[in-house]
């Protein structure tokens, strides 16, 4: 898993890309994790890109990161979730 650069200045606009199987459970897990660490998922800037065959999806979320601790906790929860294949 990848994480934030050690030289970031906060607050900062920060994109996080999360990849997994394109399933309702994956989308719900991503929404839940971002809601816990950032804001209600519906209020965030979200883009989605399906793989060529549509089996996998990447969800990119752009948000204002308030601290390194916030990003570290977000990445930890994403990387520990069984449905998340990768978070960048």
N, C-alpha and C positions, 0 to 999 in steps of 0.2 A: 504494500500500500504506500501511496505517496502522501506527503503532508505539506504543510505550508513552509515557505522559505523562512529561515531564521531572521532575516533582515526586514520583515514587514513592519510598516508603521500602522497603528490602529487609531481610529476605525478605518477600514479599507473595504472597497468592493472586492469580493472574492468569489471566483467560480469553483464549484466542486462538481466533478463528473462521477456518477455512480453507474456501474454496469452490472447487469444481471439478466436472468431469463425474463422475457416479457410475459409476466403473469400478474394477475390482480394482487397476489400476496406480496410480490416484489414491490409494486407501486405503493401499496399500503405501508410496507415496512419503511421505505424511503421517506414517505410523507410523515410517518410517526417520528422517525429519528430527527428530521429537520424541525418538526414542530417542537420537540423537546429542547433542542439546542439553539434555535434561531427565532422562529416566528411561525404563526399558522401557515402551513404549506401553501394554502390558497393565495396568500398574500405575497409569495415569493416569485421572482422571475424564473420560470422553468421552461427548458426546451428538451425535446425528446428526439432521439434518432434511432430508428430500428436498424438492425443488421440487414444485410441483403436478403436473407431468407426469412427474416421476421422472427427468428427464434429468440434473439437477444435484443436488448435495448440499452441505450445509454441515456441517462437523465442528468442534464446539467442544470445546476441551481446557482444563480447569481444572487448574492446577498451582501449586506454590510456586516463584515466580521468585526466584532467589538474587542476581541483579545486573542492572544495566542492560546490561552487556556480554553476558550470556547472552541477554537478550531481543533485543538488536540482532543478534546472530549468528543466532538462531532466525528472526527476521523476514527477514534477508538470504537465508538458505537457502530459506525458503518463497517469497519473492518471485522468486527466480531460477529456481525449478523450473518447467519448461514445462507441467506438468499443473495447477499452482495458478493459478486465475484471480484470486483475491483473498485477502488475509489481513488480518484486522482485530483 
